[in-house]
Amino acid sequence: MPTAYCGVCEWTHTVTAEETTDLDLAMIDHHVDTGHSPIERADLVEPIAAETGDQHHEDDATVDATARTELE
């Protein structure tokens, strides 16, 4: 079940999978009411296993660093 929580005041809000928009609105309302930020969202889903063919290469790190530099 999707859950949102606030690390400042330990506020939590849980909804069903069909009510994710309600969770987003509750997070916004909590921030507006209290000014607490960031409010984090934790969706309990099964982790996706990496395929055996997916491997991180050194060239990928260079591309990632270049992309981050261009964004900054």
Buried (B, 14 or more C-beta within 10 A) or exposed (E): EBBBBBEEEEBEBBBEEEBEEEBBEBBEEBBEEEEBEEBEBEEEEEEEEEEEEEEEEEEEEEEEEEEEEEEE
